[in-house]
């Protein structure tokens, strides 16, 4: 299956969204947003991005990676804790 390639800005949006959980903040971070840009415009643009299938899939991939890292760290910590008893 051919993978849709995201632009650098879209990838940055996804990464920031996973980091902060706020679409508007992620949009401001990834795109050139002027000081005079209306908040509703930023909100709408972020919403439209998050509705896209390729963006949603990438966000989920990134969330899965974060979760997997957390699970590995947690299991390593538990293992170390058991060894100290």
N, C-alpha and C positions, 0 to 999 in steps of 0.2 A: 504494500500500500504506500502510495506517495505521500510524504509528509509535507504539509503546508509550511513554508518557511515564513516566520514572522520577521517584521522589520526590527531594527535595533530599538526603536522607540516602543514598539509593541512588547518586545522582550523585557525592556526596562520597566514598562508598566506592569507586566505580570509579576516580575520579581519584587517590585515595590509593593504591589497589592498583597502578595503573600506575606511580606514582611510586616506591613502595617494594618492590613485588613480594611483599608479605606480607599474606595475607588477614586474619589475626588483628589485625595492626597497623592495617590499613585499617578493620576493623570497630570497633575501639576509637576510632579517630579520628572516624568518621562517626556512631556511635550512642552513646546515653547508657549507658555501661558503668560500673557502680559498682565500687568497690574490692573488694567482696565477691563479685563475679561470678566464677564458676569459669572457669578457663582452658579447660576442655573445652567449656563452654557457648559461649564466644567463638569457639573453633575451629570448632565445629559450625555456629554461625550464619554465620560467614564462608564455610564450605564450602557451605552451602545457598544462599547468595547467588550464589556463583561457579558453581553448577550451573544457575542460571536462564538461560534463553536470552536474555532481554532484557539481563541484566547482562553475560553473556558477549559479546554483540554490542557493547555500549557499551564494554567494556574493549578489545575488538579495534579499535574505531573510534579510541579514544584512543591506543592503541599505534601504529596506522597514522599518526596525526597526528604523533606524536613522531618516528617513523622518517622520515617525509617531511621534517620540519624538519631533522633531522640530515643527510639526504641533500643538501638544499639548501645547508646550511652547509658541508658537506664539498666539494661541487662549487664553491662560491664560493671556498673557501680554495685549492683546487687551481688554479682560474683565476687567482687573485691570485698564486700561486706561479709559474705559468708566465709571467705578465707581467713578473715581476721578473728573469727570465733574459735 
